[in-house]
Structure formats: C-alpha cells, structure tokens
Amino acid sequence: MMGKGQKVALFAIGVNLVLFGMKYLFGELSGSVALKAEAIHSLSDVIASSNVLVGLIIAKRKTPSFPYGLYKVENLVSVVVALAIFYAGYEIALEAIKGGASSLQNLDITIASVFCAMVITFGFSHYEARVGAEIESPSLIADARHMWVDMLSNTVVLAGLLSSLAGFNLDRIAAFIVVFFIAWAGGKILIDGVRVLL
C-alpha cells in the first residue's frame, strides 16, 4: 500500500505531465521560445518527480545491512533532482540562443494558458511542501521547491508574452531570465542534498 508521500509524488508526476502538455501545445501555437523552453522544463519535472517517487519507495526498505532503512536515498534523489534542474536550464539557454518567431501569435489564449499553469503550480507546490514537512521528506520538499521555481519562471514567460501586446518582443530575454531561476533552485537543492550525504 502506498504511503502519503508516495501518493503525493505520483500526483506530482501527473500534474507535471499536464503542465508539459499545456506549455508545449501553446508554445507551438504562439511560437514563444520561452514557453517552449518551459515545456522542456516541465518534462524534466516529470523525470524529477519520478525520481522522488522511486526514492520514497526505496527509502522505506530495510535489509540486514541497513536495519533503519535506506533513508539517505531520499537525499541522493534530491541531488538527482538538482541535476535535472541544471539540465533544464541548459535546454532553455539553447532554445533562447536559437531564437524564435519574430512575432508571436494566438497571444490571448496563450497568456490564459500560462496564467492557468501558474495557478496549478502555485497550489500544488504549497501542498507538496506542506506534506513534505509533515512527513519529514527531503525529496518531497526539494520537488516542491523545484515547482516553486516553475511558478516564478512562468511569471517571467507571462511578462514576455505581455510585452508582445505592447509591441515589444522580449520572449528570448524572458527565456534567459528563466535560466537564472533554474540555476538558483538547482544550486540550493544540490547543496542541501550533498550536505546531508556528507
């Protein structure tokens, strides 16, 4: 039977899959480099949340060699989450360097989709962080931080899209700003995970 942490991690995988689908679809419809990059970021979130789920399952296993369970596996998973965040940042930078469409399309519905993604991400990240603190799960807390950065990067993407309505195309600049948020979150999670492992 799945524990509370495992259920939340499984739910996180589903939420991230939905967010990836939304961002990819509207990134294609609008031609937004930043939104396409966010879709790649959300795909890395699916991988990160999957690692969290596996870590939570393994951490509870007890063996003669590890009678208290493999609880530090969760911290190892946190390090893997950090590496996934760094990879997402690399992909976003590549997309921004390649450039995108000179003018964005379908802005109204695309802006609405990004706002919807922000609401979903904000709500779920707070829920996941609360459960992680309640059950003392470092990997769930790390995943919640990862999702919180998604909400911040979605805000930057939204600003880039709104700038197009005012006659400016700041989409590529928004994509580079997203990389900063990703690097910050990845560094924090990596340092926390390595500190416990050492």
Phi and psi in degrees as GROMACS dihedral restraints (atoms count N, CA, C in turn):
[ dihedral_restraints ]
;  ai    aj    ak    al  type     phi  dphi    fc
    3     4     5     6     1   -75.6    20    10
    4     5     6     7     1   138.7    20    10
    6     7     8     9     1   -80.4    20    10
    7     8     9    10     1   175.6    20    10
    9    10    11    12     1   -61.7    20    10
   10    11    12    13     1   -43.7    20    10
   12    13    14    15     1   -62.5    20    10
   13    14    15    16     1   -40.5    20    10
   15    16    17    18     1   -66.0    20    10
   16    17    18    19     1   -38.4    20    10
   18    19    20    21     1   -64.7    20    10
   19    20    21    22     1   -41.1    20    10
   21    22    23    24     1   -65.5    20    10
   22    23    24    25     1   -41.0    20    10
   24    25    26    27     1   -63.4    20    10
   25    26    27    28     1   -39.9    20    10
   27    28    29    30     1   -65.6    20    10
   28    29    30    31     1   -40.6    20    10
   30    31    32    33     1   -62.0    20    10
   31    32    33    34     1   -39.8    20    10
   33    34    35    36     1   -61.4    20    10
   34    35    36    37     1   -39.1    20    10
   36    37    38    39     1   -60.3    20    10
   37    38    39    40     1   -45.4    20    10
   39    40    41    42     1   -63.0    20    10
   40    41    42    43     1   -44.1    20    10
   42    43    44    45     1   -61.6    20    10
   43    44    45    46     1   -44.5    20    10
   45    46    47    48     1   -66.6    20    10
   46    47    48    49     1   -33.9    20    10
   48    49    50    51     1   -64.8    20    10
   49    50    51    52     1   -42.3    20    10
   51    52    53    54     1   -63.1    20    10
   52    53    54    55     1   -44.4    20    10
   54    55    56    57     1   -63.7    20    10
   55    56    57    58     1   -41.0    20    10
   57    58    59    60     1   -59.6    20    10
   58    59    60    61     1   -46.9    20    10
   60    61    62    63     1   -60.1    20    10
   61    62    63    64     1   -45.0    20    10
   63    64    65    66     1   -61.7    20    10
   64    65    66    67     1   -48.7    20    10
   66    67    68    69     1   -67.5    20    10
   67    68    69    70     1   -39.6    20    10
   69    70    71    72     1   -65.3    20    10
   70    71    72    73     1   -45.7    20    10
   72    73    74    75     1   -59.8    20    10
   73    74    75    76     1   -49.9    20    10
   75    76    77    78     1   -78.3    20    10
   76    77    78    79     1   -22.4    20    10
   78    79    80    81     1   -65.3    20    10
   79    80    81    82     1   -41.2    20    10
   81    82    83    84     1   -67.8    20    10
   82    83    84    85     1   -43.0    20    10
   84    85    86    87     1   -64.7    20    10
   85    86    87    88     1   -36.1    20    10
   87    88    89    90     1   -93.4    20    10
   88    89    90    91     1   -25.7    20    10
   90    91    92    93     1    80.6    20    10
   91    92    93    94     1    15.9    20    10
   93    94    95    96     1   -77.8    20    10
   94    95    96    97     1   119.8    20    10
   96    97    98    99     1   -64.8    20    10
   97    98    99   100     1   -43.1    20    10
   99   100   101   102     1   -62.9    20    10
  100   101   102   103     1   -39.7    20    10
  102   103   104   105     1   -72.6    20    10
  103   104   105   106     1   -36.2    20    10
  105   106   107   108     1   -63.3    20    10
  106   107   108   109     1   -39.5    20    10
  108   109   110   111     1   -64.3    20    10
  109   110   111   112     1   -39.4    20    10
  111   112   113   114     1   -63.1    20    10
  112   113   114   115     1   -33.7    20    10
  114   115   116   117     1   -63.6    20    10
  115   116   117   118     1   -42.4    20    10
  117   118   119   120     1   -62.3    20    10
  118   119   120   121     1   -41.4    20    10
  120   121   122   123     1   -59.4    20    10
  121   122   123   124     1   -44.3    20    10
  123   124   125   126     1   -65.2    20    10
  124   125   126   127     1   -33.1    20    10
  126   127   128   129     1   -66.2    20    10
  127   128   129   130     1   -37.7    20    10
  129   130   131   132     1   -67.2    20    10
  130   131   132   133     1   -29.5    20    10
  132   133   134   135     1   -64.6    20    10
  133   134   135   136     1   -36.0    20    10
  135   136   137   138     1   -61.1    20    10
  136   137   138   139     1   -45.1    20    10
  138   139   140   141     1   -64.1    20    10
  139   140   141   142     1   -44.5    20    10
  141   142   143   144     1   -62.4    20    10
  142   143   144   145     1   -43.8    20    10
  144   145   146   147     1   -66.7    20    10
  145   146   147   148     1   -33.2    20    10
  147   148   149   150     1   -65.2    20    10
  148   149   150   151     1   -40.5    20    10
  150   151   152   153     1   -63.7    20    10
  151   152   153   154     1   -38.5    20    10
  153   154   155   156     1   -61.2    20    10
  154   155   156   157     1   -45.5    20    10
  156   157   158   159     1   -60.8    20    10
  157   158   159   160     1   -46.4    20    10
  159   160   161   162     1   -62.3    20    10
  160   161   162   163     1   -42.2    20    10
  162   163   164   165     1   -61.6    20    10
  163   164   165   166     1   -40.9    20    10
  165   166   167   168     1   -65.3    20    10
  166   167   168   169     1   -36.8    20    10
  168   169   170   171     1   -69.0    20    10
  169   170   171   172     1   -46.0    20    10
  171   172   173   174     1   -68.6    20    10
  172   173   174   175     1   -36.7    20    10
  174   175   176   177     1   -59.1    20    10
  175   176   177   178     1   -27.2    20    10
  177   178   179   180     1   -84.9    20    10
  178   179   180   181     1   -12.1    20    10
  180   181   182   183     1   -72.1    20    10
  181   182   183   184     1   131.8    20    10
  183   184   185   186     1  -114.4    20    10
  184   185   186   187     1   138.4    20    10
  186   187   188   189     1  -131.8    20    10
  187   188   189   190     1   167.6    20    10
  189   190   191   192     1   -57.1    20    10
  190   191   192   193     1   -34.1    20    10
  192   193   194   195     1   -77.0    20    10
  193   194   195   196     1   -28.2    20    10
  195   196   197   198     1  -128.4    20    10
  196   197   198   199     1    74.0    20    10
  198   199   200   201     1   -63.9    20    10
  199   200   201   202     1   -20.5    20    10
  201   202   203   204     1   -95.0    20    10
  202   203   204   205     1     5.3    20    10
  204   205   206   207     1    91.0    20    10
  205   206   207   208     1   167.1    20    10
  207   208   209   210     1   -93.3    20    10
  208   209   210   211     1    55.5    20    10
  210   211   212   213     1   -64.5    20    10
  211   212   213   214     1   -26.4    20    10
  213   214   215   216     1   -75.6    20    10
  214   215   216   217     1    -8.3    20    10
  216   217   218   219     1   -59.6    20    10
  217   218   219   220     1   -34.5    20    10
  219   220   221   222     1   -60.3    20    10
  220   221   222   223     1   -38.7    20    10
  222   223   224   225     1   -69.6    20    10
  223   224   225   226     1   -35.6    20    10
  225   226   227   228     1   -62.9    20    10
  226   227   228   229     1   -40.8    20    10
  228   229   230   231     1   -63.5    20    10
  229   230   231   232     1   -37.2    20    10
  231   232   233   234     1   -59.2    20    10
  232   233   234   235     1   -38.3    20    10
  234   235   236   237     1   -65.4    20    10
  235   236   237   238     1   -40.6    20    10
  237   238   239   240     1   -62.9    20    10
  238   239   240   241     1   -40.2    20    10
  240   241   242   243     1   -58.7    20    10
  241   242   243   244     1   -43.8    20    10
  243   244   245   246     1   -60.8    20    10
  244   245   246   247     1   -42.2    20    10
  246   247   248   249     1   -64.8    20    10
  247   248   249   250     1   -36.1    20    10
  249   250   251   252     1   -64.0    20    10
  250   251   252   253     1   -37.3    20    10
  252   253   254   255     1   -64.3    20    10
  253   254   255   256     1   -45.1    20    10
  255   256   257   258     1   -61.8    20    10
  256   257   258   259     1   -39.8    20    10
  258   259   260   261     1   -62.9    20    10
  259   260   261   262     1   -40.5    20    10
  261   262   263   264     1   -61.2    20    10
  262   263   264   265     1   -41.3    20    10
  264   265   266   267     1   -61.5    20    10
  265   266   267   268     1   -40.9    20    10
  267   268   269   270     1   -61.1    20    10
  268   269   270   271     1   -44.5    20    10
  270   271   272   273     1   -64.1    20    10
  271   272   273   274     1   -39.8    20    10
  273   274   275   276     1   -64.4    20    10
  274   275   276   277     1   -43.3    20    10
  276   277   278   279     1   -61.1    20    10
  277   278   279   280     1   -42.6    20    10
  279   280   281   282     1   -60.5    20    10
  280   281   282   283     1   -44.7    20    10
  282   283   284   285     1   -62.2    20    10
  283   284   285   286     1   -40.7    20    10
  285   286   287   288     1   -68.2    20    10
  286   287   288   289     1   -38.4    20    10
  288   289   290   291     1   -65.9    20    10
  289   290   291   292     1   -38.8    20    10
  291   292   293   294     1   -65.1    20    10
  292   293   294   295     1   -27.7    20    10
  294   295   296   297     1    86.3    20    10
  295   296   297   298     1   179.2    20    10
  297   298   299   300     1  -148.9    20    10
  298   299   300   301     1  -162.8    20    10
  300   301   302   303     1   -64.4    20    10
  301   302   303   304     1   145.4    20    10
  303   304   305   306     1   -67.6    20    10
  304   305   306   307     1   -30.3    20    10
  306   307   308   309     1  -135.6    20    10
  307   308   309   310     1   141.3    20    10
  309   310   311   312     1   -87.6    20    10
  310   311   312   313     1   151.5    20    10
  312   313   314   315     1  -121.4    20    10
  313   314   315   316     1   166.0    20    10
  315   316   317   318     1    51.1    20    10
  316   317   318   319     1    43.3    20    10
  318   319   320   321     1   -65.0    20    10
  319   320   321   322     1   -39.1    20    10
  321   322   323   324     1   -59.0    20    10
  322   323   324   325     1   -52.3    20    10
  324   325   326   327     1   -71.7    20    10
  325   326   327   328     1   -31.3    20    10
  327   328   329   330     1   -67.8    20    10
  328   329   330   331     1   -43.5    20    10
  330   331   332   333     1   -62.1    20    10
  331   332   333   334     1   -40.9    20    10
  333   334   335   336     1   -62.4    20    10
  334   335   336   337     1   -39.1    20    10
  336   337   338   339     1   -67.6    20    10
  337   338   339   340     1   -38.3    20    10
  339   340   341   342     1   -67.0    20    10
  340   341   342   343     1   -41.4    20    10
  342   343   344   345     1   -61.1    20    10
  343   344   345   346     1   -42.4    20    10
  345   346   347   348     1   -61.8    20    10
  346   347   348   349     1   -43.5    20    10
  348   349   350   351     1   -61.5    20    10
  349   350   351   352     1   -38.4    20    10
  351   352   353   354     1   -63.3    20    10
  352   353   354   355     1   -42.8    20    10
  354   355   356   357     1   -63.6    20    10
  355   356   357   358     1   -45.8    20    10
  357   358   359   360     1   -60.6    20    10
  358   359   360   361     1   -47.4    20    10
  360   361   362   363     1   -64.6    20    10
  361   362   363   364     1   -44.4    20    10
  363   364   365   366     1   -59.7    20    10
  364   365   366   367     1   -49.4    20    10
  366   367   368   369     1   -62.9    20    10
  367   368   369   370     1   -45.9    20    10
  369   370   371   372     1   -71.7    20    10
  370   371   372   373     1   -36.8    20    10
  372   373   374   375     1   -63.1    20    10
  373   374   375   376     1   -39.2    20    10
  375   376   377   378     1   -66.7    20    10
  376   377   378   379     1   -41.3    20    10
  378   379   380   381     1   -63.5    20    10
  379   380   381   382     1   -46.0    20    10
  381   382   383   384     1   -65.3    20    10
  382   383   384   385     1   -39.9    20    10
  384   385   386   387     1   -64.5    20    10
  385   386   387   388     1   -39.5    20    10
  387   388   389   390     1   -64.8    20    10
  388   389   390   391     1   -44.3    20    10
  390   391   392   393     1   -66.6    20    10
  391   392   393   394     1   -40.6    20    10
  393   394   395   396     1   -59.8    20    10
  394   395   396   397     1   -42.1    20    10
  396   397   398   399     1   -68.2    20    10
  397   398   399   400     1   -38.2    20    10
  399   400   401   402     1   -64.3    20    10
  400   401   402   403     1   -41.4    20    10
  402   403   404   405     1  -100.6    20    10
  403   404   405   406     1     6.9    20    10
  405   406   407   408     1    54.9    20    10
  406   407   408   409     1    54.8    20    10
  408   409   410   411     1  -110.5    20    10
  409   410   411   412     1   106.0    20    10
  411   412   413   414     1   -63.7    20    10
  412   413   414   415     1   -32.5    20    10
  414   415   416   417     1   -72.1    20    10
  415   416   417   418     1   -35.6    20    10
  417   418   419   420     1   -67.0    20    10
  418   419   420   421     1   -40.2    20    10
  420   421   422   423     1   -63.8    20    10
  421   422   423   424     1   -41.3    20    10
  423   424   425   426     1   -62.4    20    10
  424   425   426   427     1   -41.9    20    10
  426   427   428   429     1   -65.7    20    10
  427   428   429   430     1   -37.3    20    10
  429   430   431   432     1   -65.0    20    10
  430   431   432   433     1   -39.4    20    10
  432   433   434   435     1   -63.2    20    10
  433   434   435   436     1   -41.1    20    10
  435   436   437   438     1   -58.2    20    10
  436   437   438   439     1   -45.2    20    10
  438   439   440   441     1   -67.8    20    10
  439   440   441   442     1   -33.4    20    10
  441   442   443   444     1   -63.2    20    10
  442   443   444   445     1   -39.6    20    10
  444   445   446   447     1   -63.8    20    10
  445   446   447   448     1   -35.2    20    10
  447   448   449   450     1   -58.3    20    10
  448   449   450   451     1   -41.8    20    10
  450   451   452   453     1   -64.2    20    10
  451   452   453   454     1   -40.8    20    10
  453   454   455   456     1   -66.2    20    10
  454   455   456   457     1   -42.7    20    10
  456   457   458   459     1   -69.1    20    10
  457   458   459   460     1   -32.4    20    10
  459   460   461   462     1   -62.9    20    10
  460   461   462   463     1   -34.9    20    10
  462   463   464   465     1   -62.8    20    10
  463   464   465   466     1   -40.8    20    10
  465   466   467   468     1   -65.9    20    10
  466   467   468   469     1   -42.9    20    10
  468   469   470   471     1   -60.4    20    10
  469   470   471   472     1   -43.8    20    10
  471   472   473   474     1   -59.9    20    10
  472   473   474   475     1   -42.3    20    10
  474   475   476   477     1   -62.2    20    10
  475   476   477   478     1   -40.0    20    10
  477   478   479   480     1   -63.2    20    10
  478   479   480   481     1   -40.1    20    10
  480   481   482   483     1   -68.1    20    10
  481   482   483   484     1   -42.5    20    10
  483   484   485   486     1   -64.1    20    10
  484   485   486   487     1   -32.5    20    10
  486   487   488   489     1   -62.7    20    10
  487   488   489   490     1   -30.8    20    10
  489   490   491   492     1   -65.7    20    10
  490   491   492   493     1   -31.3    20    10
  492   493   494   495     1   -66.5    20    10
  493   494   495   496     1   -28.3    20    10
  495   496   497   498     1   -89.6    20    10
  496   497   498   499     1     3.5    20    10
  498   499   500   501     1    95.8    20    10
  499   500   501   502     1     4.8    20    10
  501   502   503   504     1  -111.5    20    10
  502   503   504   505     1   149.0    20    10
  504   505   506   507     1  -116.3    20    10
  505   506   507   508     1    92.3    20    10
  507   508   509   510     1  -101.3    20    10
  508   509   510   511     1    21.7    20    10
  510   511   512   513     1   -60.4    20    10
  511   512   513   514     1   -46.3    20    10
  513   514   515   516     1   -66.8    20    10
  514   515   516   517     1   -38.5    20    10
  516   517   518   519     1   -63.3    20    10
  517   518   519   520     1   -41.3    20    10
  519   520   521   522     1   -59.1    20    10
  520   521   522   523     1   -39.7    20    10
  522   523   524   525     1   -62.7    20    10
  523   524   525   526     1   -40.7    20    10
  525   526   527   528     1   -68.1    20    10
  526   527   528   529     1   -35.0    20    10
  528   529   530   531     1   -65.5    20    10
  529   530   531   532     1   -36.9    20    10
  531   532   533   534     1   -58.0    20    10
  532   533   534   535     1   -37.4    20    10
  534   535   536   537     1   -60.2    20    10
  535   536   537   538     1   -38.2    20    10
  537   538   539   540     1   -61.1    20    10
  538   539   540   541     1   -47.2    20    10
  540   541   542   543     1   -60.1    20    10
  541   542   543   544     1   -41.1    20    10
  543   544   545   546     1   -65.4    20    10
  544   545   546   547     1   -44.2    20    10
  546   547   548   549     1   -62.9    20    10
  547   548   549   550     1   -39.4    20    10
  549   550   551   552     1   -62.9    20    10
  550   551   552   553     1   -47.8    20    10
  552   553   554   555     1   -65.7    20    10
  553   554   555   556     1   -43.1    20    10
  555   556   557   558     1   -61.4    20    10
  556   557   558   559     1   -42.1    20    10
  558   559   560   561     1   -63.8    20    10
  559   560   561   562     1   -42.6    20    10
  561   562   563   564     1   -63.1    20    10
  562   563   564   565     1   -46.5    20    10
  564   565   566   567     1   -66.2    20    10
  565   566   567   568     1   -41.4    20    10
  567   568   569   570     1   -62.7    20    10
  568   569   570   571     1   -45.9    20    10
  570   571   572   573     1   -63.1    20    10
  571   572   573   574     1   -44.3    20    10
  573   574   575   576     1   -61.4    20    10
  574   575   576   577     1   -45.0    20    10
  576   577   578   579     1   -66.2    20    10
  577   578   579   580     1   -44.3    20    10
  579   580   581   582     1   -67.1    20    10
  580   581   582   583     1   -37.9    20    10
  582   583   584   585     1   -58.3    20    10
  583   584   585   586     1   -44.3    20    10
  585   586   587   588     1   -68.8    20    10
  586   587   588   589     1   -41.0    20    10
  588   589   590   591     1   -63.5    20    10
  589   590   591   592     1   -32.5    20    10
